[in-house]
Each structure stands twice: as C-alpha cells, then as structure tokens.
Amino acid sequence: MENKSKGIDDIPKNTVTLISAIVGAIVQTIFTIIFTSWNQIPFIFAFLAAFPIALLIFFVISYFINRYNQAKLKDGFSIQDETNNTQLNKIQNKFSNEIIDIIEEMGITGATSRLSESKFEPKQCMMQANRKLFFLGILGSKWVVVPHVRAEFQSFLKRIQAQNGSVRFLLINPESEYFNRLKTLRDGAISDESLLIFKQLMKEFPCLNVRLYNEMPCFRLVFINDHILAISRYKFDKEGYFQSKYGWEAPHIVIDSTAPWSLYAAFELFYEQMWNRSKDLREIHSNTP
C-alpha cells in the first residue's frame, strides 16, 4: 500500500514554533502601540498589557498548524490501520503535553470563566489571605459597597491587623482625566462612593493602605500571600461593561509565583511601580468628611 504520510513533514515542528513566534511578536508590537497611543500609558505597561494577547495568538497559531498537520496524517492512512492511529494519538498527546509544560513553566495553574462564585471573588480572597492581600482595580466597590460584604471586609482587616499583615488597594483617582474618560466611555455608569468607605476604614485599620493612580486601568489584579495572582482585563466601553455584568462575568487567569518562568514577578513589578507613583487616598480624595 502506498505510504501517504509525507504530508506530516510539510510543516516541521521547529517551523511551527517559528511561525507562531513571529505572528505573536507582530501582535505584541501592534497591541503595544495601540495601548500606548490609546491609553497613554508608559511603554513597559503597554507591553505587559499586550503580552497575554500575543501569548494567546502564539498558542492559537501553533494549535491550528498542528491540526493541519494532523489532518494530513489522517488523510494519509486508512482508518483501519491501528498502527497509524496510535502514531496520530502520540502526536496529539505530545503536542498537548508541550502546551501544558509551557503553561506550567509560566506559572499558569488554572483559570475561571467568571469572577462570580469563583475562588477570587472578594469574600473568597479574604478567606484565602492570612498575611497579605494586594489589589489593583478601578474603585474596589465589590469589596465595601454591599453592607454584608463590607462587614466581612472589616473582620478580615481585624484578622490581618492582629497578624501584622498588609492590605493594599490601588484604585483610580476620581479627580483625574482618566476617570472622566472612563465615565464617558461607560456613559456615566461609575461612582466613587467606595472611596468614602475606604478612607474611613484606613482610620480604623492601619494595615490598610489605599492609593489612587492617574492612569487608564488595564488589569484587575489580586495578589494573595506572595503566592497566588488572579488576573483579568477590563472592558472600558459601556456595552462590554454591562455584558460582563459589571465585571462579575470576567474570566480570570491564575498564576503561581513558584514556577521557573512565572509571570507573577512581572506583574508584581508592574504593581509596585504603579504603587510608587500613586498618591495616598487621604491626600487626594476631597469628597470625604
């Protein structure tokens, strides 16, 4: 019987990686430029914001090229040929294992399709944190506006205070041009009422520090105990914001800090740099008593 398996070598493995990397680099460059020009944020932060998109494109291109190779392999062999079916399964398993290995090396240990009813909604984060919780968001409303959640947040702060721990919140400055831009994009569907509550909590709990940044928000970040990071991106427009049900339906990636090429350290640096150039809530926010 004629061997038709030659097609599997039309696009070698190294070439697949090279093509995927080139396309990913192009996407990285394009989105970095877009984020830099649109959001007016420094290059390094625009680069970090574009990285998950480029990484996704890399995996997608690799996946479809390998699917193409696998399809050619299927076409070249008889369905009844169990030996060739075994070979195809080995190729599929190898590709899957390679992707899993890369993801694990970068510290990506899981994901959740939505914030609501996940391990990273505020109440669950408070349960997990025993000494440290750092947050980057827009106004932190999900943590303090609803009374029963605010009561749990106060209990959480008491526990962290007793353990000499640290809680940091990085939120947008409502007196900045970026807040006004966000307010316009969301057609007014944004309120800074949470900042009044945060200021009062800072007086009661020294372990809580809240700073305000003058930038367009890119990510929602939650760091727990120097070990776990949950990350999601924000949708600025009104339609995307409402579709995500005010952020409750936003998917999150989970990153472990202990992996050899973990993305945790990069986002931690991103957070620290934003923190250092932000201002204390008590110095900026003037709408409190």
C-alpha positions in Angstrom: 0.0 0.0 0.0 1.3 3.5 -0.9 2.6 5.4 2.1 1.0 8.9 2.1 2.3 10.1 5.5 4.8 12.5 3.9 2.4 15.4 4.4 3.0 15.4 8.1 6.5 16.8 7.5 5.4 19.6 5.3 5.4 22.0 8.3 8.1 20.8 10.7 7.8 21.3 14.4 10.6 24.0 14.5 8.9 25.9 11.7 5.6 25.8 13.5 7.2 27.3 16.6 9.0 30.0 14.5 5.8 30.9 12.6 3.8 31.1 15.8 6.5 33.2 17.5 6.7 35.6 14.6 3.0 36.2 14.4 2.9 36.5 18.2 5.6 39.2 18.1 3.8 41.1 15.4 0.6 41.0 17.5 2.6 42.0 20.6 4.0 45.0 18.8 0.7 46.1 17.3 -1.2 46.0 20.6 1.6 47.6 22.5 1.4 50.5 20.1 -2.4 50.6 20.4 -2.3 50.6 24.2 0.4 53.2 24.3 -1.3 55.6 22.0 -4.9 55.0 23.1 -4.5 54.7 26.9 -1.4 57.0 27.0 0.4 54.6 29.4 4.2 54.0 29.6 5.6 51.6 27.1 6.5 48.9 29.6 2.9 48.7 30.9 1.5 48.7 27.4 3.9 45.8 26.6 2.7 43.9 29.6 -0.9 44.6 28.7 -0.3 43.2 25.2 1.6 40.1 26.3 -1.4 37.9 27.2 -2.9 38.6 23.8 0.3 37.8 22.0 0.7 34.6 24.0 -2.8 33.5 23.1 -2.1 34.2 19.5 1.0 32.1 19.7 -0.9 29.1 21.1 -3.8 29.5 18.6 -1.4 29.6 15.6 0.5 26.6 16.9 -2.7 24.7 17.5 -4.2 25.2 14.0 -1.0 24.5 12.2 -0.6 21.3 14.2 -4.3 20.5 13.5 -3.5 20.9 9.8 -0.6 18.5 10.1 -2.7 16.0 12.0 -5.5 16.3 9.3 -2.9 15.4 6.6 -1.8 12.5 8.7 -5.4 11.3 9.0 -5.9 11.6 5.2 -2.8 9.6 4.5 -3.7 6.5 6.4 -6.5 4.0 6.4 -9.0 4.3 9.3 -8.4 0.6 9.9 -4.7 1.0 10.3 -4.4 0.8 14.1 -0.6 1.4 14.0 -1.1 4.8 12.3 -4.0 5.7 14.6 -1.6 5.0 17.5 1.0 7.3 15.9 -1.6 10.1 15.5 -2.6 9.7 19.2 1.1 10.0 20.1 1.5 13.2 18.1 -1.7 14.7 19.6 -0.6 13.8 23.2 2.9 15.2 22.6 1.5 18.5 21.4 -0.9 18.7 24.3 1.9 17.9 26.8 4.2 20.5 25.3 1.5 23.2 25.6 0.8 22.1 29.2 4.5 22.2 30.1 4.9 25.7 28.7 1.8 26.9 30.6 3.1 25.4 33.8 6.6 26.9 33.4 5.0 30.3 33.1 3.1 29.7 36.4 -0.4 29.5 34.8 -2.1 27.0 37.1 -5.7 27.5 36.2 -8.5 29.8 35.1 -12.0 30.6 35.9 -14.6 31.7 33.3 -16.1 34.3 35.7 -15.4 36.2 38.9 -18.8 35.4 40.5 -18.9 32.2 42.5 -15.1 31.7 42.0 -12.2 31.5 44.4 -11.3 35.1 43.5 -14.4 37.0 44.3 -13.8 39.3 47.3 -15.2 37.0 50.1 -13.2 34.0 48.9 -10.0 36.1 48.6 -10.4 37.2 52.2 -10.7 33.6 53.3 -7.5 32.7 51.5 -5.3 35.6 52.6 -3.7 35.2 56.0 -1.0 37.8 55.9 -1.1 39.8 52.7 -3.6 40.9 50.0 -2.8 43.4 47.3 -5.4 44.6 44.9 -5.4 46.7 41.7 -8.8 47.7 40.3 -10.9 50.7 39.4 -12.8 51.6 42.6 -12.9 48.4 44.7 -16.7 48.7 45.0 -17.2 44.9 45.2 -15.2 44.8 48.5 -17.0 47.5 50.5 -20.3 48.9 49.0 -22.6 46.0 49.9 -23.1 46.1 53.7 -22.7 42.4 54.4 -19.5 42.2 52.3 -18.2 45.3 54.0 -18.7 43.7 57.4 -16.7 40.7 56.2 -14.0 43.0 54.9 -13.8 44.7 58.4 -13.5 41.3 60.0 -10.8 40.4 57.5 -8.9 43.6 58.3 -9.1 42.9 62.1 -7.5 39.5 61.4 -4.8 40.8 59.2 -4.1 43.7 61.7 -3.7 41.2 64.5 -1.1 39.3 62.4 0.8 42.4 61.4 -0.1 41.8 57.8 -0.6 44.2 54.9 -3.6 45.0 52.7 -3.1 47.4 49.8 -5.7 48.7 47.3 -4.7 50.6 44.1 -7.7 52.5 42.7 -8.3 55.1 40.1 -8.2 58.8 41.1 -11.7 60.2 40.6 -10.2 63.7 40.1 -8.1 62.5 37.1 -8.7 62.9 33.4 -8.7 59.1 33.1 -11.6 58.8 35.5 -13.5 61.3 33.4 -12.6 59.4 30.2 -13.8 56.1 31.8 -17.0 57.8 32.9 -17.7 59.0 29.4 -17.0 55.5 27.9 -19.4 53.9 30.4 -22.0 56.6 29.8 -21.8 57.7 33.5 -22.2 54.2 34.9 -19.4 54.7 37.5 -19.4 56.0 41.1 -16.6 56.8 43.6 -18.8 56.2 46.7 -16.5 53.3 47.7 -13.6 55.8 48.4 -15.5 57.3 51.3 -15.7 53.9 52.9 -12.1 53.1 52.2 -11.0 56.3 53.9 -13.0 55.5 57.0 -11.5 52.0 57.1 -8.0 53.4 56.8 -8.5 55.4 60.0 -9.7 52.3 61.9 -7.2 49.8 60.4 -3.5 50.9 59.9 -2.8 47.6 58.0 -5.0 49.0 55.1 -3.3 51.4 52.7 -5.2 52.8 49.7 -3.6 54.8 46.9 -5.0 56.4 43.8 -3.4 56.3 40.4 -3.7 58.7 37.5 -3.8 56.2 34.6 -6.2 54.3 32.5 -6.8 50.9 34.2 -5.5 47.8 32.3 -5.9 44.9 34.6 -7.7 43.7 37.7 -5.1 42.1 39.9 -5.4 40.2 43.2 -2.1 39.1 44.9 -2.6 36.7 47.8 0.1 35.8 50.3 3.0 36.4 47.9 2.0 33.2 46.1 -1.1 33.4 44.0 -2.2 36.0 41.4 -5.6 36.3 39.8 -5.6 38.5 36.7 -8.3 39.8 34.3 -8.5 42.6 31.9 -11.0 45.4 32.0 -13.6 46.3 29.3 -13.8 50.1 29.1 -16.9 50.6 26.9 -20.4 50.7 28.2 -21.6 47.7 26.2 -18.7 45.5 27.3 -19.0 46.6 30.9 -22.7 45.7 31.0 -22.1 42.4 29.1 -19.6 41.4 31.8 -22.3 42.2 34.4 -20.1 44.9 36.0 -17.1 42.7 35.9 -18.7 39.7 37.7 -18.6 37.6 34.4 -15.0 38.5 33.5 -12.7 35.5 33.1 -9.5 35.3 35.2 -6.2 33.5 34.8 -4.5 32.1 37.9 -0.7 32.4 38.3 1.6 30.7 40.8 4.7 32.6 41.9 6.9 29.5 42.3 7.1 28.4 38.7 10.5 28.8 37.0 9.3 31.3 34.4 6.3 32.6 36.3 4.6 35.8 35.1 3.9 36.6 38.7 7.2 38.5 39.2 6.5 40.7 36.1 3.0 41.7 37.3 4.3 42.2 40.8 6.9 44.7 39.5 4.1 46.3 37.4 2.1 46.7 40.6 4.9 48.1 42.7 5.8 50.7 40.1 2.2 51.8 39.9 2.1 51.9 43.7 5.2 54.1 44.0 3.9 56.7 41.6 0.4 56.8 43.1 -0.8 59.1 45.9 -2.4 58.3 49.3 -6.2 58.3 49.2 -6.2 60.8 52.1 -4.1 63.3 50.2 -6.2 63.3 47.0 -9.8 62.4 47.6 -11.6 65.6 48.7 -15.2 64.3 48.8 -14.9 62.8 52.3 -15.7 64.4 55.7 
